[in-house]
C-alpha cells in the first residue's frame, strides 16, 4: 500500500481499512505464536500499513480542524 493510495481514500474508508488491518495483525500474532505463520514478512508489512494509515488520518484531521 502506497501513501498516495491511502491519501486518495476518505476518512471512512481509512477507518474500515485500519480495522481490517488490525484484525489481520491480531491473526498474524496468533499464527506466529502457534508456529503456523508462513509469511513472516507480512507482520512487518501490516504494522507499517497501520502506521501509514494512522499518520494520514491524523494529517487529514489536523487539516480539517485548522
Secondary structure, 3 states (H helix, E strand, C coil): CCHHHHHCCCHHHHHHHHHHHHHHHHHHHHHHHHCCCCCCHHHHHHHHHHHHHHHHHHHHHHHHHC
